[in-house]
Amino acid sequence: MIDAPEPRDAHPGVHGEHIGLWRRFHTLASLRTLTASGGEWAPDLSEFNGAVDMGAIKQAGAAGVILRCGFGTVREDHRWRTNRANAEAVGLPWIAYWMCYPSYNPAGSEAAAFNAVVGRLPAGCGMAADCENDPGARPWPGGSVSRDWLAAFLTAVGPSDYLPVWYCSTSFVGPHSLGSLAGTWPWWEAAYGVSAPNELGLAPKLWQETDRATVPGVPGPCDVSVVLRGTFAALLYGSTPAPAPPPPPAAPAPLLEDDMGDIAYLNATALGQQQVYWVDAAGQLLEQWYDGKAWNGPVVIATGLAPRTPVSAQAVDALKQIQVVARLADGRIVQAVADYGGWFSTVIHGVADGGLPVPGIDAAALIAALLAGLVPHLQVIDEAALLAHLDTLPPTTAAAVKAGFAKALAG
């Protein structure tokens, strides 16, 4: 059994990734407004939150609670047993999550540790995998290695007829090839500093939108997640269908050189890295960056763009921002902005105008049609009026002007 370091936070990778970004500061009033509109939310609690009052949390309108259970093969969360018992005492359903360390342990070992701490999963409760890079530990391996590890972990966790949830930030999905897993196991997306999550086309069920919520019964700020699709209850044991077989390994991605359109290169000296941006044949706006050691990514910034459309990118040191601009397939403009050290949020400008011209347009015929419509409406030139005042000029000058004018009209 290979242990991993102890994380210094319930979500050290996700919280660190969003340092400096704006957060949604939920209060009891905003949470009640969310509940009144039919929305569901749940706080994320661990030993780092201290003692909490589950009765007050339930009275505030929470659909359930999300509880850190443990990590790696090291130990359970110090508040896990108390938090679980107190939630069950007031009738709050819970989802337990386990922070994973695939660079230290086999998937089976961590799943066994998780199952042992939870015991027999009660109906109406759930389990989740926490996928993020602990800054104090070795990072997750890249690509299919991470995907296969997580698929094995999720398959081994909980009862065989239950589909556990997996949690990570938006930017974590691409470099670790996790997108295909969302077709089998529900994705719980973490994204702060945005008004809506960039779902990457994966239809996440939960969105952890802040780590700065004020929740009755919880001392200090805490993480809060909202339900994006379905209900909180649908993520619990007894509410999900039997799992489909694990997805087959994805086909190898094409070489980037075969799938790039116009490429924007950016030497971000203030960040000490180089970055490239391009739109591929599928209309995805992508980013890769070199941090002085290796190339990272690509990650998806936006979708729905005109295939291989040109991209403009600049570093605005005065604003401490990276700004990327490209054209959507319907002709509108998407502007992606990331604060230094942050990640991209997007804004769409303009009105859809049908997009870029379709290849094969006969340009000569188009110009002829335009001229045919314009010429009849042009003002008729009164040549006599233009030449009437030439009599005041010397004869030789007047003759030269008339000759030049005649030549211009003839042309």
N, C-alpha and C positions, 0 to 999 in steps of 0.2 A: 504494500500500500504506500503510494508516494504522496505525501502531504503537500499542500500549497501554503503560501503565506496567508496571514490573517488580514483581510481587507480592513481599511480604516474607516469605511463608510458602508452603508447598505448598498449603494450603487456608485462606487468610486469612479468607475470609467465613464458612466453617463453624466454624472454630476461634473466631473472634470472636463468633459467634452463641451459642456454648455457654460463654462465660466465666462462671465461678462455679458451674456445674452439677457435680454429682457425676459422676465417671467410673468406669468399670470398669477396675481396675488389673490387667490380665492379667500373669501371670508364666509362666515355663516350665511350672510344675506345672499351672496352670489351662489352658494351651494344650494340654498333653498329655492332660489329662482330656477336653477338648473333642474332640481327635482320637480318643481311645479310644472315645468314645461315638458315633463315626461322623460327627462334624462336620468341616467343612473351614474353614480360615482362611488369610489371606494378609496380610502386612505391606504398608504403603504407604510407598514409599521415594523420596527425591529428593535433590538436592544439599544440602538442609538437614539430612539425616541423616549426611552425611559418608561415609567409606569403610565398607562393610559386608562381612561374611563370608557369602557365599551358601551355602557348604557348611554352616555352622553353622545357618543359617536352615532349610535343607532337613532337616538332622538333627533339628531341633526339631519337625518334623512339618508344616511349611507345605505347603499344596496348590499354591502358586505365589507369585508376587510381583506387586505392582501398582506400576508405575514411572511417575513423572512424566516426560513426554517433552519438553514445552515449553509455550509459552503465546502467545496472540495471533498476531501475525506478527513477533514480536520475535526469539526465539531458542529453541534447545533447552535442556533442563536440562543443567547442567554435568556431572552424573553419569550421564546417560542412556546413553551409549555403553558406559561401563565397567560399569554395573549390568546392562545387557542382556547383554553378552558374558559376564560372570561367572555370571549366572543360567543362560544356555544351556550354559555349561561344566559345570555340575553337574546339568543336566537339570531345572531349575525352569521351568515354563511362566510366561509373563508377560502382563500386560495393561498396555499403555501408555496413559496419559491425557494429554489436552491441555486446559489451562485456557483457556476461551473468553471473548472480549470482544466481544459483539455490538454494543455501543454504539460500537465503534471500527472494526470490520472486517466486510466481507461474509462470509457463511457460506462461500462458495466459496474465498475467500482463505485463511481459517484452515484449512479442510479440506485445501487444497493444501499449506500449510506442514506440517501434521501428516503427510500422506502422504509428503512429500519427506523428512522426518526418519526416519520408520519404514522407508521403502523398501517393497519387496515383503513383505507380511505373511506370515510363515511359518505353516504349518499348526501348530495347537497353541498359538498365541498370540493375543492380542486387542487391541482398541483401545476407548477410552472418551472421552466428552466430559465435562469437568469444568465444571459449571454452578453458579456462586456469585458473589456480589457482592464484588469486591476492594475493601476500604475505601479504597484509594488511587486508585481509578479511578471513572469514571462507571458507575452501576449498569446492570444489564440493563433493557431496556425492559419495560413491563408487558404482560400479556395475550397476545393472539394474535401479536403481533410477535415475542416471544421464542419462542413455540411454533413458528412457521413458520421462524424462523432456525435453531433447533435441528434441526428435521426436515430442512432442506436440508443442514445440516452432517453429520448422521448418514448421510444418503443418499450423500453424496460421499466419506465416509471409508472407506478399506479396499477390499477386493474387492467386486464387485457382489453376490456370493452370501454375504456376511457381514453379520451384524447387530451393530453396535457397541453398547456399553453407555453409558448416560448417568447421571451422578452429580449429586446435589444433596441438600440437607437437606429434611426433611418440610415445613417452613414455606415453602420456596421454590416448591413445586409450584403451589399455588393461585394466588398473585398473578401467575404467569407462564404460566398455562393449559397446563401441561405434562402433566397427567394422561392425556390421550388418547394420548400417545406411548408409554405403557407397554404398549399393546396390540400394538405393532410392535417396539420396541426395549427390551431389558431395562433395568429401573431398578435403580440401585445407590443405596440410601438411606443418608444420614448422619443419625444421631440418637444423641446422648450423653445421659447423665443419666436414662435410662429402662431398665426391666427388659426391655421388649420394644418394638419400633418400632411407631409408629402408621402402618400401611401404606397408609392412605387407600383401601383396596380395590383397590390397583394391583399387588399380588402382587410386590413387589421380589425380585430374585434374590440380591442382596448387601446386607449391612447393615454399614456402618462404625460400630462401636459405641463406639470409644474412640480417643483420641489419647495415651493414657498406658500403653501396653503395654510390658512389658520382654521383648524378643525376643533370644535368643542371636544374636550376630553383628552386632547393631545397637547402636551407641553411643547411650545415652540413650533416652528414651521415643519411641515411634513410633505411628502410626495402625495399627489392625488391623481388618480386615473379616472377617465370617463369612458363609458361604453359607447363605441362608435356604431356597432351593428348588433342587432339582436338584444339580448338581455344579459345581465350578470349571471343569472341562474343558468343560462344556456352553456356557460363555460364550466359548469360543475358536474361532478360524477352523477350519472343517472339521467343527464339531460342531453348527452352527446351520443351519436351512433358509434358502433364498433369501428375501430380504426381501419382504414384501407391499408393494403400492403405498403411498405416503405417505397417511395418513388425510386425509379431506376436512376442510376447516375446520369447526370446531364451530359449532353454531347460537348466535346471540347469547344470552347469559344473560338471564333475565328481570330486570326492574327489581326491586331489593331490596324496594321498598315493596309489590310484588305477592306476595312470597314470605315475608314475615316473620310470625312468630307473636308471642307475648309478647316484648317487647324489654326487656332490662336495660341501663340506662345507668350508666356508672361514670366519675366524675371522679377519675382517679388523679393527684392533685396531686403526690405524691412522685415520680412518673415524668414529670410535666409533659405529660400527654396525657389525652385522653378516649377511652373505649372503650365499645363496644356489643356485646352478646351476644344471640343469639336461636337458636331451633331452627326450621329451615325445614320445608316440606311433606314433604321426603324423610327427615326425622329426623336431620339433621346439626346439630351444635352448632357455631355459627360465631362468629368474632370479627372486628371491624373496629376500627381505632384511628386517632386523629388526633394527629399528632406536632407540631402547631403550624404545619405547612406544607401537608400534604395528608392525605386519608384513605388508609389502607393496608388491604389485604385485600379481601374476607374470606378467612380461612383456616379450615380445618376442625380443630376440637379433638377431636371424638368423633363417632361414628355410632351408629345403632341406637336413637335416642331416639324417644319418642312424638312424632309430627308436631306441630309448633308448640306443644310443651309449655312452660309457664312456666319462666323461668330466674331464678335468684338469683345476684347477683354482688357481691363486696365486696373492697375493698383493705384488707389487714391490715398496717398499717405496722409494728407491733411484730414481725411475722414476716417483713416484706418480701416479702409474697406477694399475688398475686391469686387469689381462690378463687371458683369458679363451680360451682353445683349445679343439676342438672336431673334429670328423671325419664326412665328408659329405657322403651321400649315394653312391656317385660314387668313393669313395676312397680318394678324396682330403681332405686336412686339412683346417678347417676354424679357424682363430685366431681372437678373438674379444678383443679389447683393449678400455678401458675407463679411461680417466684421473680422478683423485680424484675429485669428485664433478661434473663430466661430464657424458656423456653417451657413449654407445658402438658404435664403427665403426668396420667393419670386413674386413679382408684380407684373400683371399683363396690362399693356397700354393699347389704345386705339380701338378701331371698329373693324370687325371682320370684313374683308373686301374681296373674298374669293381666293386669296392666296397668290402665290407666284404664278406667272404665265405658264400655261400648259405647253410642253414641248410640241413642236410641229406647227405652230401658228405661222401663217404666211405674212411676214412683216410688210412686204411690198403691197400686198392686197389690203392690209389693214391701213397703211398710210394713204393709199389711193382713196379708200372709202372715207377716211377722215377729211381729206382735202375736198372730196366731192360734196361733202356736207357743209364745209366752211366757205368755199369760194363764192357761192351765190350770195352770201351775206356780207362779203367784204365791201367797204365803201368804194364807189367809183371815183377814180382820180380825175380831177378837173385840170387837164394839162394846160388849157388856155389860161386859167387863173394863175397857175404856177409860173407861167412864162411872161405874164403881163407886165411885171415890174422889172424885166431885164433891159427895158429901153433906157434906163438911167445909167447903165453900165457902158464903159467904152465898147465900141463895136467888136473889137477882137475878143474881149472878155465875154461878152454876151454870146458870141458865136460858139466859143469853147464850152460855155455852160449848157447851151442848147444841144450841142453835139453829145456832151456827156449824159445829159438827161435822156436824150433819145436812145442812147446805147443802153442805159440802165433799164428803160421800159422794155426795150426789145429783149433784154436778157431775162 
